[in-house]
Amino acid sequence: MTTKATFFHAGCPVCVAAERSVAEALDPKKYDVEIVHLGNQGGRIAEAETAGVKSVPALVIAGHAFHINHGADLAALK
Amino acid sequence: MTTKATFFHAGCPVCVAAERSVAEALDPKKYDVEIVHLGNQGGRIAEAETAGVKSVPALVIAGHAFHINHGADLAALK
């Protein structure tokens, strides 16, 4: 059984680096990773906020938010 | 062949959460993950700094630093 992991980003350079090095590095046997571009999928900003995401890039694993470096505040994407 | 990944932490609660959810989530087929407690291994702070680490917890993958949330500034560990 895999655990849900969601990587929220906004297409910025910091986000892309984190996506390639961290999000894609997760063990596919244990994690079902979904990549969500909040710039294109603004309807999912509320979901990110509920998980505790304050800025992107961020990785939400099993409901816990982990901010990876800093690309943009979530507020800047609204 | 595996890529070197080093997770630097200082034993703080933020660090432990990141270790369990992110560092241990990396694909073992692709990454050789080393966990370094800078509080106990102060001799490796310079190595973390060279990789661009500013605070812990941080994950250095293939020489690139990714800060995961914020537990403590590296300066506080010296």
N, CA and C atoms of all chains as a GROMACS GRO file, in nm:
protein
  468
    1MET      N    1   0.084  -0.120   0.000
    1MET     CA    2   0.000   0.000   0.000
    1MET      C    3   0.088   0.125   0.000
    2THR      N    4   0.051   0.222  -0.080
    2THR     CA    5   0.131   0.344  -0.088
    2THR      C    6   0.066   0.458  -0.010
    3THR      N    7   0.152   0.550   0.033
    3THR     CA    8   0.107   0.668   0.106
    3THR      C    9   0.096   0.782   0.006
    4LYS      N   10  -0.006   0.864   0.023
    4LYS     CA   11  -0.027   0.976  -0.067
    4LYS      C   12   0.072   1.088  -0.036
    5ALA      N   13   0.137   1.138  -0.140
    5ALA     CA   14   0.229   1.252  -0.126
    5ALA      C   15   0.195   1.350  -0.238
    6THR      N   16   0.180   1.476  -0.202
    6THR     CA   17   0.146   1.577  -0.302
    6THR      C   18   0.252   1.685  -0.302
    7PHE      N   19   0.309   1.711  -0.419
    7PHE     CA   20   0.411   1.815  -0.431
    7PHE      C   21   0.345   1.936  -0.495
    8PHE      N   22   0.334   2.045  -0.418
    8PHE     CA   23   0.272   2.169  -0.468
    8PHE      C   24   0.382   2.263  -0.514
    9HIS      N   25   0.368   2.317  -0.633
    9HIS     CA   26   0.467   2.411  -0.684
    9HIS      C   27   0.399   2.516  -0.771
   10ALA      N   28   0.481   2.608  -0.822
   10ALA     CA   29   0.425   2.715  -0.905
   10ALA      C   30   0.513   2.738  -1.028
   11GLY      N   31   0.591   2.638  -1.064
   11GLY     CA   32   0.670   2.648  -1.185
   11GLY      C   33   0.797   2.731  -1.175
   12CYS      N   34   0.825   2.784  -1.056
   12CYS     CA   35   0.944   2.868  -1.040
   12CYS      C   36   1.071   2.782  -1.041
   13PRO      N   37   1.188   2.844  -1.063
   13PRO     CA   38   1.313   2.767  -1.068
   13PRO      C   39   1.340   2.690  -0.939
   14VAL      N   40   1.310   2.751  -0.823
   14VAL     CA   41   1.330   2.683  -0.695
   14VAL      C   42   1.240   2.559  -0.689
   15CYS      N   43   1.117   2.576  -0.743
   15CYS     CA   44   1.021   2.465  -0.743
   15CYS      C   45   1.069   2.349  -0.831
   16VAL      N   46   1.119   2.384  -0.948
   16VAL     CA   47   1.162   2.282  -1.044
   16VAL      C   48   1.278   2.201  -0.986
   17ALA      N   49   1.372   2.270  -0.923
   17ALA     CA   50   1.486   2.202  -0.862
   17ALA      C   51   1.439   2.106  -0.754
   18ALA      N   52   1.345   2.150  -0.672
   18ALA     CA   53   1.294   2.066  -0.563
   18ALA      C   54   1.215   1.948  -0.619
   19GLU      N   55   1.143   1.973  -0.727
   19GLU     CA   56   1.065   1.864  -0.787
   19GLU      C   57   1.157   1.755  -0.837
   20ARG      N   58   1.261   1.796  -0.911
   20ARG     CA   59   1.353   1.697  -0.968
   20ARG      C   60   1.433   1.624  -0.862
   21SER      N   61   1.475   1.696  -0.758
   21SER     CA   62   1.564   1.633  -0.659
   21SER      C   63   1.494   1.567  -0.542
   22VAL      N   64   1.379   1.619  -0.504
   22VAL     CA   65   1.312   1.563  -0.386
   22VAL      C   66   1.185   1.486  -0.422
   23ALA      N   67   1.092   1.552  -0.489
   23ALA     CA   68   0.964   1.486  -0.520
   23ALA      C   69   0.986   1.359  -0.603
   24GLU      N   70   1.073   1.367  -0.701
   24GLU     CA   71   1.096   1.250  -0.786
   24GLU      C   72   1.189   1.148  -0.721
   25ALA      N   73   1.243   1.182  -0.604
   25ALA     CA   74   1.335   1.092  -0.536
   25ALA      C   75   1.263   0.998  -0.439
   26LEU      N   76   1.134   1.024  -0.416
   26LEU     CA   77   1.061   0.942  -0.320
   26LEU      C   78   1.044   0.800  -0.373
   27ASP      N   79   1.046   0.707  -0.281
   27ASP     CA   80   1.035   0.566  -0.316
   27ASP      C   81   0.897   0.536  -0.375
   28PRO      N   82   0.890   0.500  -0.504
   28PRO     CA   83   0.760   0.474  -0.568
   28PRO      C   84   0.688   0.353  -0.510
   29LYS      N   85   0.762   0.270  -0.439
   29LYS     CA   86   0.696   0.154  -0.377
   29LYS      C   87   0.616   0.195  -0.255
   30LYS      N   88   0.656   0.307  -0.195
   30LYS     CA   89   0.590   0.350  -0.072
   30LYS      C   90   0.502   0.473  -0.090
   31TYR      N   91   0.531   0.554  -0.195
   31TYR     CA   92   0.458   0.680  -0.210
   31TYR      C   93   0.396   0.697  -0.349
   32ASP      N   94   0.273   0.742  -0.346
   32ASP     CA   95   0.202   0.774  -0.469
   32ASP      C   96   0.210   0.927  -0.479
   33VAL      N   97   0.303   0.975  -0.563
   33VAL     CA   98   0.331   1.118  -0.568
   33VAL      C   99   0.252   1.189  -0.679
   34GLU      N  100   0.181   1.292  -0.638
   34GLU     CA  101   0.107   1.374  -0.735
   34GLU      C  102   0.173   1.512  -0.739
   35ILE      N  103   0.197   1.564  -0.860
   35ILE     CA  104   0.258   1.695  -0.874
   35ILE      C  105   0.147   1.794  -0.911
   36VAL      N  106   0.131   1.899  -0.831
   36VAL     CA  107   0.025   1.998  -0.856
   36VAL      C  108   0.084   2.137  -0.877
   37HIS      N  109   0.059   2.193  -0.993
   37HIS     CA  110   0.107   2.328  -1.028
   37HIS      C  111  -0.004   2.426  -0.988
   38LEU      N  112   0.016   2.496  -0.877
   38LEU     CA  113  -0.089   2.584  -0.825
   38LEU      C  114  -0.112   2.706  -0.914
   39GLY      N  115  -0.015   2.739  -0.997
   39GLY     CA  116  -0.035   2.850  -1.089
   39GLY      C  117  -0.140   2.814  -1.193
   40ASN      N  118  -0.141   2.688  -1.231
   40ASN     CA  119  -0.237   2.640  -1.331
   40ASN      C  120  -0.362   2.579  -1.268
   41GLN      N  121  -0.349   2.535  -1.143
   41GLN     CA  122  -0.461   2.469  -1.077
   41GLN      C  123  -0.497   2.544  -0.949
   42GLY      N  124  -0.537   2.670  -0.969
   42GLY     CA  125  -0.569   2.756  -0.856
   42GLY      C  126  -0.679   2.701  -0.767
   43GLY      N  127  -0.762   2.616  -0.822
   43GLY     CA  128  -0.871   2.556  -0.746
   43GLY      C  129  -0.822   2.466  -0.634
   44ARG      N  130  -0.691   2.434  -0.637
   44ARG     CA  131  -0.639   2.344  -0.533
   44ARG      C  132  -0.558   2.417  -0.425
   45ILE      N  133  -0.558   2.552  -0.432
   45ILE     CA  134  -0.485   2.630  -0.331
   45ILE      C  135  -0.546   2.605  -0.192
   46ALA      N  136  -0.678   2.596  -0.185
   46ALA     CA  137  -0.744   2.574  -0.056
   46ALA      C  138  -0.700   2.440   0.005
   47GLU      N  139  -0.684   2.341  -0.081
   47GLU     CA  140  -0.641   2.208  -0.035
   47GLU      C  141  -0.500   2.216   0.025
   48ALA      N  142  -0.413   2.294  -0.044
   48ALA     CA  143  -0.276   2.311   0.006
   48ALA      C  144  -0.278   2.383   0.141
   49GLU      N  145  -0.359   2.487   0.150
   49GLU     CA  146  -0.368   2.564   0.275
   49GLU      C  147  -0.416   2.477   0.391
   50THR      N  148  -0.515   2.395   0.361
   50THR     CA  149  -0.570   2.308   0.465
   50THR      C  150  -0.462   2.213   0.518
   51ALA      N  151  -0.370   2.172   0.430
   51ALA     CA  152  -0.262   2.082   0.471
   51ALA      C  153  -0.151   2.156   0.544
   52GLY      N  154  -0.164   2.289   0.552
   52GLY     CA  155  -0.064   2.366   0.624
   52GLY      C  156   0.044   2.428   0.537
   53VAL      N  157   0.025   2.424   0.405
   53VAL     CA  158   0.124   2.480   0.314
   53VAL      C  159   0.117   2.633   0.318
   54LYS      N  160   0.232   2.696   0.340
   54LYS     CA  161   0.241   2.842   0.346
   54LYS      C  162   0.310   2.898   0.222
   55SER      N  163   0.398   2.819   0.163
   55SER     CA  164   0.474   2.862   0.045
   55SER      C  165   0.505   2.742  -0.042
   56VAL      N  166   0.544   2.771  -0.164
   56VAL     CA  167   0.586   2.664  -0.254
   56VAL      C  168   0.735   2.680  -0.284
   57PRO      N  169   0.804   2.573  -0.316
   57PRO     CA  170   0.755   2.436  -0.324
   57PRO      C  171   0.734   2.373  -0.187
   58ALA      N  172   0.636   2.284  -0.182
   58ALA     CA  173   0.607   2.213  -0.058
   58ALA      C  174   0.562   2.072  -0.091
   59LEU      N  175   0.595   1.984   0.000
   59LEU     CA  176   0.559   1.844  -0.017
   59LEU      C  177   0.469   1.807   0.100
   60VAL      N  178   0.351   1.755   0.069
   60VAL     CA  179   0.260   1.712   0.175
   60VAL      C  180   0.262   1.560   0.175
   61ILE      N  181   0.310   1.503   0.285
   61ILE     CA  182   0.318   1.358   0.297
   61ILE      C  183   0.227   1.315   0.410
   62ALA      N  184   0.130   1.230   0.376
   62ALA     CA  185   0.035   1.180   0.476
   62ALA      C  186  -0.025   1.294   0.557
   63GLY      N  187  -0.054   1.405   0.489
   63GLY     CA  188  -0.121   1.517   0.556
   63GLY      C  189  -0.030   1.617   0.625
   64HIS      N  190   0.100   1.592   0.626
   64HIS     CA  191   0.194   1.684   0.691
   64HIS      C  192   0.270   1.764   0.584
   65ALA      N  193   0.278   1.896   0.605
   65ALA     CA  194   0.342   1.984   0.507
   65ALA      C  195   0.491   2.003   0.536
   66PHE      N  196   0.571   1.986   0.433
   66PHE     CA  197   0.715   2.010   0.442
   66PHE      C  198   0.752   2.111   0.336
   67HIS      N  199   0.793   2.230   0.381
   67HIS     CA  200   0.832   2.335   0.286
   67HIS      C  201   0.976   2.311   0.248
   68ILE      N  202   1.003   2.311   0.119
   68ILE     CA  203   1.138   2.283   0.069
   68ILE      C  204   1.194   2.410   0.007
   69ASN      N  205   1.294   2.469   0.074
   69ASN     CA  206   1.345   2.600   0.032
   69ASN      C  207   1.228   2.696   0.017
   70HIS      N  208   1.243   2.802  -0.055
   70HIS     CA  209   1.134   2.898  -0.067
   70HIS      C  210   1.128   2.958  -0.207
   71GLY      N  211   1.017   2.936  -0.275
   71GLY     CA  212   0.999   2.991  -0.409
   71GLY      C  213   0.904   3.109  -0.406
   72ALA      N  214   0.785   3.086  -0.354
   72ALA     CA  215   0.683   3.192  -0.347
   72ALA      C  216   0.585   3.162  -0.235
   73ASP      N  217   0.534   3.267  -0.172
   73ASP     CA  218   0.431   3.248  -0.070
   73ASP      C  219   0.301   3.210  -0.139
   74LEU      N  220   0.222   3.131  -0.071
   74LEU     CA  221   0.095   3.087  -0.129
   74LEU      C  222   0.008   3.208  -0.160
   75ALA      N  223   0.014   3.309  -0.074
   75ALA     CA  224  -0.068   3.429  -0.094
   75ALA      C  225  -0.040   3.496  -0.229
   76ALA      N  226   0.082   3.483  -0.279
   76ALA     CA  227   0.117   3.546  -0.406
   76ALA      C  228   0.054   3.475  -0.525
   77LEU      N  229  -0.002   3.357  -0.501
   77LEU     CA  230  -0.060   3.279  -0.611
   77LEU      C  231  -0.210   3.296  -0.624
   78LYS      N  232  -0.269   3.372  -0.530
   78LYS     CA  233  -0.415   3.388  -0.532
   78LYS      C  234  -0.459   3.497  -0.628
   79MET      N  235   2.359   0.233  -0.976
   79MET     CA  236   2.442   0.326  -0.898
   79MET      C  237   2.354   0.423  -0.821
   80THR      N  238   2.390   0.447  -0.697
   80THR     CA  239   2.309   0.536  -0.615
   80THR      C  240   2.372   0.675  -0.603
   81THR      N  241   2.287   0.771  -0.579
   81THR     CA  242   2.330   0.910  -0.560
   81THR      C  243   2.341   0.936  -0.411
   82LYS      N  244   2.442   1.010  -0.374
   82LYS     CA  245   2.463   1.042  -0.234
   82LYS      C  246   2.362   1.147  -0.186
   83ALA      N  247   2.297   1.121  -0.075
   83ALA     CA  248   2.205   1.218  -0.015
   83ALA      C  249   2.237   1.224   0.133
   84THR      N  250   2.253   1.344   0.187
   84THR     CA  251   2.285   1.359   0.328
   84THR      C  252   2.177   1.442   0.396
   85PHE      N  253   2.122   1.388   0.502
   85PHE     CA  254   2.019   1.461   0.577
   85PHE      C  255   2.086   1.515   0.704
   86PHE      N  256   2.095   1.648   0.714
   86PHE     CA  257   2.155   1.713   0.830
   86PHE      C  258   2.044   1.757   0.925
   87HIS      N  259   2.062   1.723   1.051
   87HIS     CA  260   1.961   1.765   1.148
   87HIS      C  261   2.027   1.792   1.283
   88ALA      N  262   1.945   1.830   1.381
   88ALA     CA  263   2.000   1.860   1.513
   88ALA      C  264   1.913   1.801   1.623
   89GLY      N  265   1.835   1.700   1.586
   89GLY     CA  266   1.755   1.632   1.687
   89GLY      C  267   1.629   1.702   1.732
   90CYS      N  268   1.600   1.819   1.673
   90CYS     CA  269   1.481   1.894   1.712
   90CYS      C  270   1.354   1.826   1.658
   91PRO      N  271   1.238   1.858   1.716
   91PRO     CA  272   1.113   1.795   1.669
   91PRO      C  273   1.086   1.816   1.520
   92VAL      N  274   1.117   1.936   1.469
   92VAL     CA  275   1.097   1.963   1.326
   92VAL      C  276   1.187   1.871   1.244
   93CYS      N  277   1.310   1.851   1.296
   93CYS     CA  278   1.406   1.765   1.227
   93CYS      C  279   1.358   1.620   1.222
   94VAL      N  280   1.309   1.572   1.336
   94VAL     CA  281   1.266   1.433   1.345
   94VAL      C  282   1.150   1.406   1.249
   95ALA      N  283   1.057   1.501   1.242
   95ALA     CA  284   0.942   1.484   1.152
   95ALA      C  285   0.990   1.479   1.007
   96ALA      N  286   1.084   1.565   0.972
   96ALA     CA  287   1.136   1.568   0.835
   96ALA      C  288   1.214   1.441   0.805
   97GLU      N  289   1.287   1.393   0.904
   97GLU     CA  290   1.365   1.271   0.883
   97GLU      C  291   1.273   1.154   0.853
   98ARG      N  292   1.169   1.140   0.935
   98ARG     CA  293   1.078   1.026   0.919
   98ARG      C  294   0.998   1.034   0.789
   99SER      N  295   0.956   1.158   0.754
   99SER     CA  296   0.868   1.169   0.638
   99SER      C  297   0.939   1.192   0.506
  100VAL      N  298   1.053   1.258   0.508
  100VAL     CA  299   1.119   1.290   0.381
  100VAL      C  300   1.246   1.208   0.361
  101ALA      N  301   1.340   1.217   0.455
  101ALA     CA  302   1.468   1.147   0.438
  101ALA      C  303   1.447   0.996   0.421
  102GLU      N  304   1.360   0.940   0.503
  102GLU     CA  305   1.337   0.796   0.495
  102GLU      C  306   1.245   0.757   0.380
  103ALA      N  307   1.192   0.857   0.311
  103ALA     CA  308   1.100   0.830   0.200
  103ALA      C  309   1.173   0.819   0.066
  104LEU      N  310   1.300   0.855   0.066
  104LEU     CA  311   1.375   0.851  -0.060
  104LEU      C  312   1.392   0.707  -0.108
  105ASP      N  313   1.390   0.692  -0.238
  105ASP     CA  314   1.402   0.562  -0.300
  105ASP      C  315   1.541   0.502  -0.273
  106PRO      N  316   1.547   0.393  -0.194
  106PRO     CA  317   1.678   0.333  -0.161
  106PRO      C  318   1.750   0.276  -0.283
  107LYS      N  319   1.677   0.253  -0.389
  107LYS     CA  320   1.742   0.202  -0.511
  107LYS      C  321   1.823   0.311  -0.580
  108LYS      N  322   1.782   0.436  -0.556
  108LYS     CA  323   1.848   0.549  -0.623
  108LYS      C  324   1.936   0.633  -0.531
  109TYR      N  325   1.905   0.631  -0.399
  109TYR     CA  326   1.977   0.719  -0.308
  109TYR      C  327   2.039   0.645  -0.190
  110ASP      N  328   2.162   0.684  -0.163
  110ASP     CA  329   2.234   0.631  -0.048
  110ASP      C  330   2.224   0.743   0.057
  111VAL      N  331   2.132   0.727   0.150
  111VAL     CA  332   2.103   0.835   0.246
  111VAL      C  333   2.183   0.820   0.376
  112GLU      N  334   2.252   0.927   0.410
  112GLU     CA  335   2.324   0.930   0.536
  112GLU      C  336   2.257   1.034   0.626
  113ILE      N  337   2.234   0.999   0.752
  113ILE     CA  338   2.173   1.092   0.847
  113ILE      C  339   2.283   1.146   0.937
  114VAL      N  340   2.299   1.277   0.942
  114VAL     CA  341   2.404   1.339   1.023
  114VAL      C  342   2.343   1.432   1.127
  115HIS      N  343   2.370   1.404   1.253
  115HIS     CA  344   2.321   1.487   1.365
  115HIS      C  345   2.431   1.588   1.396
  116LEU      N  346   2.410   1.712   1.354
  116LEU     CA  347   2.514   1.814   1.371
  116LEU      C  348   2.537   1.853   1.517
  117GLY      N  349   2.439   1.824   1.602
  117GLY     CA  350   2.458   1.853   1.743
  117GLY      C  351   2.564   1.760   1.802
  118ASN      N  352   2.567   1.637   1.751
  118ASN     CA  353   2.663   1.538   1.799
  118ASN      C  354   2.789   1.532   1.712
  119GLN      N  355   2.775   1.576   1.586
  119GLN     CA  356   2.887   1.567   1.494
  119GLN      C  357   2.922   1.708   1.442
  120GLY      N  358   2.964   1.792   1.537
  120GLY     CA  359   2.994   1.930   1.504
  120GLY      C  360   3.104   1.945   1.399
  121GLY      N  361   3.188   1.843   1.390
  121GLY     CA  362   3.296   1.846   1.293
  121GLY      C  363   3.248   1.846   1.149
  122ARG      N  364   3.119   1.819   1.130
  122ARG     CA  365   3.066   1.815   0.993
  122ARG      C  366   2.985   1.939   0.956
  123ILE      N  367   2.983   2.038   1.046
  123ILE     CA  368   2.910   2.162   1.015
  123ILE      C  369   2.970   2.231   0.892
  124ALA      N  370   3.103   2.230   0.882
  124ALA     CA  371   3.168   2.294   0.767
  124ALA      C  372   3.126   2.229   0.636
  125GLU      N  373   3.110   2.097   0.640
  125GLU     CA  374   3.067   2.024   0.519
  125GLU      C  375   2.925   2.067   0.479
  126ALA      N  376   2.838   2.082   0.580
  126ALA     CA  377   2.701   2.126   0.552
  126ALA      C  378   2.702   2.268   0.494
  127GLU      N  379   2.783   2.354   0.552
  127GLU     CA  380   2.791   2.493   0.504
  127GLU      C  381   2.840   2.499   0.360
  128THR      N  382   2.940   2.418   0.330
  128THR     CA  383   2.994   2.415   0.194
  128THR      C  384   2.886   2.375   0.092
  129ALA      N  385   2.796   2.287   0.136
  129ALA     CA  386   2.689   2.242   0.046
  129ALA      C  387   2.577   2.345   0.036
  130GLY      N  388   2.588   2.454   0.114
  130GLY     CA  389   2.486   2.558   0.106
  130GLY      C  390   2.380   2.550   0.213
  131VAL      N  391   2.400   2.465   0.312
  131VAL     CA  392   2.300   2.450   0.418
  131VAL      C  393   2.306   2.571   0.512
  132LYS      N  394   2.190   2.631   0.535
  132LYS     CA  395   2.179   2.749   0.622
  132LYS      C  396   2.109   2.715   0.753
  133SER      N  397   2.024   2.615   0.749
  133SER     CA  398   1.949   2.575   0.868
  133SER      C  399   1.918   2.427   0.859
  134VAL      N  400   1.879   2.371   0.973
  134VAL     CA  401   1.839   2.231   0.974
  134VAL      C  402   1.690   2.224   1.007
  135PRO      N  403   1.620   2.120   0.965
  135PRO     CA  404   1.670   2.008   0.886
  135PRO      C  405   1.693   2.046   0.739
  136ALA      N  406   1.792   1.982   0.679
  136ALA     CA  407   1.821   2.005   0.537
  136ALA      C  408   1.867   1.875   0.474
  137LEU      N  409   1.832   1.862   0.349
  137LEU     CA  410   1.870   1.744   0.273
  137LEU      C  411   1.960   1.790   0.160
  138VAL      N  412   2.079   1.732   0.152
  138VAL     CA  413   2.169   1.766   0.042
  138VAL      C  414   2.168   1.647  -0.053
  139ILE      N  415   2.120   1.673  -0.175
  139ILE     CA  416   2.113   1.567  -0.276
  139ILE      C  417   2.205   1.605  -0.390
  140ALA      N  418   2.300   1.519  -0.416
  140ALA     CA  419   2.396   1.544  -0.524
  140ALA      C  420   2.455   1.685  -0.516
  141GLY      N  421   2.486   1.727  -0.395
  141GLY     CA  422   2.550   1.857  -0.376
  141GLY      C  423   2.459   1.977  -0.366
  142HIS      N  424   2.328   1.957  -0.384
  142HIS     CA  425   2.233   2.068  -0.376
  142HIS      C  426   2.158   2.063  -0.242
  143ALA      N  427   2.149   2.180  -0.176
  143ALA     CA  428   2.085   2.186  -0.046
  143ALA      C  429   1.936   2.217  -0.056
  144PHE      N  430   1.856   2.138   0.016
  144PHE     CA  431   1.712   2.162   0.022
  144PHE      C  432   1.675   2.172   0.170
  145HIS      N  433   1.633   2.293   0.209
  145HIS     CA  434   1.594   2.315   0.347
  145HIS      C  435   1.449   2.270   0.363
  146ILE      N  436   1.423   2.190   0.462
  146ILE     CA  437   1.289   2.136   0.482
  146ILE      C  438   1.231   2.194   0.611
  147ASN      N  439   1.133   2.282   0.596
  147ASN     CA  440   1.079   2.358   0.709
  147ASN      C  441   1.195   2.425   0.782
  148HIS      N  442   1.180   2.458   0.908
  148HIS     CA  443   1.288   2.527   0.978
  148HIS      C  444   1.293   2.485   1.123
  149GLY      N  445   1.405   2.427   1.162
  149GLY     CA  446   1.422   2.386   1.301
  149GLY      C  447   1.516   2.480   1.372
  150ALA      N  448   1.637   2.496   1.318
  150ALA     CA  449   1.738   2.582   1.379
  150ALA      C  450   1.837   2.629   1.274
  151ASP      N  451   1.886   2.752   1.292
  151ASP     CA  452   1.989   2.802   1.202
  151ASP      C  453   2.120   2.729   1.232
  152LEU      N  454   2.198   2.710   1.128
  152LEU     CA  455   2.326   2.642   1.145
  152LEU      C  456   2.414   2.717   1.246
  153ALA      N  457   2.405   2.849   1.243
  153ALA     CA  458   2.486   2.932   1.333
  153ALA      C  459   2.460   2.898   1.480
  154ALA      N  460   2.338   2.855   1.511
  154ALA     CA  461   2.303   2.823   1.648
  154ALA      C  462   2.366   2.693   1.697
  155LEU      N  463   2.422   2.617   1.604
  155LEU     CA  464   2.480   2.486   1.641
  155LEU      C  465   2.630   2.493   1.664
  156LYS      N  466   2.687   2.610   1.638
  156LYS     CA  467   2.833   2.622   1.651
  156LYS      C  468   2.876   2.648   1.795
   0.00000   0.00000   0.00000
